[in-house]
């Protein structure tokens, strides 16, 4: 599934670069849009508020004029309620009541006499009953009108209501204005249209609504649609106007912004509602232009990214194609690589666990346990490697054993991990033998070698397994034959060839080829005479071959490339059934080794000396540096590196180490202010006094004198 949906790496890079292009564009656009949005919204709402304040000022001015009229009606000596009750006096003084001549805001002004329940204006004089007939409020019953006119103690503004074919706002003011017991009421009738005309100046946008609301939450008048304001919204609007806040609400299903101001003179609140869509019309136009620009930028950027990626991706594409071909080839060659590595393990070419795991990691080979042994499976008619399925090894693997199978001349060969106590899983091997016998319908014999913890000894375990398999002619076929259970006389090594091999290596190390060849002849003769069995001869010959090859690899080549020492087929050696053939092949290896040494001595080089010098330069500051540790790290013998270094340079390795340490100390004394004790430790000495003594022997002055000399110089 993952392989099906996974995008090609080219598309992954293209998408990632497009995202990188989008991120700054998106962040920039959001930042700019948010900034413009806030600024336009704030500016528009501020404009609304300023216009509302102007409307408030106009209305407040008019109401102040009406307050002045009420005060005039209270203080003017020409206007007296007691005198007004004289009908003739009214006609002589009615011009004084004609206030609407100087105030176009007011449509009618009445003076109501509470005692006489009479109305007076500049035009006529009315009784209360006649006033009800002339000015009939459809939503204000007569008894409530009478009560309101007679009892009002503070200014009252009634909401707009129909009156005589028009809509009026009624404003009541008790007089005298400062009296605790008013004797009359000033009644002002103001056309609603007058207020609406003022509010229209606030409607800057299509869909704006404006309201005038008293402190009780009653909408006095306004310019708005069909739906009235709901009480909860009115309460929020009053609170926002009082606290000088902007409210974001929803009306008619659309978001709106509300701005408001409250008059301290009248207590009225002026509200304007602006649809968000209209408020942000200019911003939306800018947003569309910006979006178009960003789309163009993104399109051009994507094209540029695509073009440059096509140009820059070609080397990567070729590399990926090559890697894919290599992977396909590697998958195809994996069985052959696996077979090659396991054969190299059996032949003794791979003796280091880390190196084996490193090479085998590409094909799933990894030896993670410590102890291993070899088992060889064989039947009379031969057992093909593809006839043994890995399901036969399931019981071994379920018990925690690693099983590696490889096809050799002897048959199917298994390299199996043993228990920590180095015990061989005999029951599981017996079950494996039984299963294979049933599978091929023929007797199957398994030869089992000894358990070893060194990887280099796997070859020996293979020889033991082959030897055990050869004894099927004695013990019978169709069994599991363990090398450890064979006749001790047949399996034991009669003598130790390592002493003779060490003598051979000494001659090789000295370059004495003739003496080395005589030693080879002596070793071959001893193997022939002292071996009591074919197994003893095989073990001795392979011991000689492995020792010589290890020596050659360490001293005369660095790998298996061109010019490297050829490796014999030790698996074939294990299947030899003739001591003469074994000795013949062993002598060939020794002759090859001597020829390699002669060739190297005729063409000497400084490779070994250069490696020693490089090693000293890297490790001279190590307290534990010694010739032995150097030889171990460089895979040389102590005698060899000591000899070639002396021959090439004329001095010993330790003399060179001392020179390096003195040279580094001189450099630190001249270029730093480090204490002498720290310098001594930095160049690989523990004993300060010993270093000072050697320094003085070399330069005829102490380290401090050396520093002072160069400091003064």
Secondary structure as UniProt FT lines:
FT   HELIX           2..5
FT   HELIX           9..75
FT   TURN            77..78
FT   HELIX           81..84
FT   HELIX           87..93
FT   HELIX           94..97
FT   HELIX           99..101
FT   TURN            104..105
FT   STRAND          108..113
FT   TURN            114..117
FT   STRAND          118..120
FT   STRAND          125..127
FT   HELIX           128..134
FT   TURN            138..139
FT   HELIX           142..151
FT   STRAND          156..157
FT   STRAND          161..163
FT   TURN            164..165
FT   STRAND          166..175
FT   TURN            177..178
FT   STRAND          184..191
FT   HELIX           192..200
FT   TURN            201..202
FT   TURN            206..207
FT   STRAND          209..213
FT   TURN            215..216
FT   STRAND          219..223
FT   HELIX           231..242
FT   TURN            243..244
FT   STRAND          247..251
FT   TURN            252..253
FT   STRAND          254..262
FT   TURN            264..266
FT   STRAND          269..275
FT   HELIX           276..279
FT   HELIX           281..347
FT   HELIX           353..360
FT   HELIX           361..363
FT   STRAND          372..379
FT   TURN            380..381
FT   HELIX           385..387
FT   HELIX           390..393
FT   HELIX           394..398
FT   TURN            399..400
FT   STRAND          403..408
FT   TURN            409..410
FT   STRAND          411..417
FT   TURN            420..421
FT   HELIX           426..440
FT   STRAND          444..448
FT   HELIX           455..457
FT   HELIX           458..470
FT   HELIX           472..475
FT   STRAND          480..482
FT   HELIX           483..485
FT   HELIX           488..491
FT   HELIX           498..510
FT   HELIX           513..530
FT   HELIX           534..556
FT   TURN            562..563
FT   HELIX           570..574
FT   HELIX           579..602
FT   HELIX           607..619
FT   TURN            620..621
FT   TURN            623..624
FT   HELIX           627..634
FT   HELIX           638..649
FT   HELIX           653..671
FT   HELIX           676..682
FT   TURN            683..684
FT   HELIX           688..699
FT   HELIX           703..712
//
